[in-house]
Amino acid sequence: MKHGKMTRDQAIAVAGKEIVDKLDYENCEPTSRCQTDGDDSVEFSAALRFVDADGDSRCLTAYYYQQPEALEGVEDLGSMDWEINGYEIA
């Protein structure tokens, strides 16, 4: 099951545009999480901590997915096409 059910607009509504824009430039790392629904995509994520409007410390995570065959033989992951699949806030 893919993570990141929030859209960019929903993430901006909670975290603010500045935090969401900043997250775009954070390096993502593989999560090593196995998909359990037959989806064989490889999950990557990047996260930033922020303080919400209530003064609570929160974490905004962006999720990215790549197909295993797209990763074969790739030495520089920065050369790949990275698109955020969705966001989560904890």
C-alpha positions in Angstrom: 0.0 0.0 0.0 1.4 3.3 -1.0 1.7 6.0 1.6 1.1 9.7 1.3 -2.6 10.2 0.9 -2.4 14.0 1.3 -2.2 16.3 -1.7 0.3 19.1 -1.9 -2.5 21.6 -1.3 -3.6 19.7 1.8 0.0 19.6 3.1 0.3 23.4 2.5 -2.9 24.0 4.5 -1.3 22.4 7.5 2.4 22.9 7.2 2.6 26.1 5.2 3.9 26.7 1.7 7.4 27.5 2.9 7.8 24.1 4.5 6.3 22.2 1.6 8.5 24.0 -0.9 11.6 23.4 1.3 10.7 19.6 1.4 10.9 19.6 -2.5 14.7 20.1 -2.1 15.4 17.5 0.6 17.1 14.3 -0.5 14.8 11.3 -0.3 16.0 7.9 0.9 14.7 4.4 0.4 12.4 3.3 3.3 13.0 -0.4 2.9 9.3 -0.9 3.5 7.8 -3.8 1.6 4.6 -3.3 -0.3 2.0 -5.8 0.8 -0.7 -5.3 -1.8 1.1 -6.8 -4.8 2.7 -3.5 -5.8 6.4 -4.0 -6.4 7.4 -0.3 -6.5 10.2 0.9 -4.3 9.3 3.5 -1.7 11.5 6.5 -0.9 10.7 9.4 1.5 12.0 12.7 2.7 10.8 14.5 5.8 11.0 17.9 7.6 10.0 18.9 11.1 7.8 22.0 11.6 5.7 23.7 14.2 2.0 23.9 13.3 -0.5 26.7 14.0 -1.2 25.3 17.5 2.5 25.3 18.4 2.9 21.5 18.1 6.0 19.9 16.6 5.0 17.9 13.6 6.7 16.0 10.8 5.8 16.4 7.1 6.9 13.4 5.0 6.8 13.2 1.2 6.7 9.8 -0.5 8.2 8.9 -3.8 7.9 5.6 -5.7 10.1 4.1 -8.4 9.6 0.8 -10.3 12.4 -1.7 -9.7 13.3 -2.0 -13.3 13.9 1.8 -13.4 16.5 1.5 -10.7 18.5 -1.3 -12.3 22.0 -0.2 -13.2 21.4 3.4 -12.0 24.5 4.6 -10.1 23.3 8.2 -9.6 19.8 8.3 -8.2 19.8 12.1 -8.7 19.6 11.5 -12.4 16.2 9.9 -12.1 12.8 11.6 -12.5 11.5 12.2 -9.0 7.8 13.1 -8.5 6.1 13.3 -5.1 3.3 10.7 -4.8 1.8 12.3 -1.7 2.3 13.6 1.8 1.7 12.6 5.4 1.9 14.6 8.6 2.6 13.0 11.9 
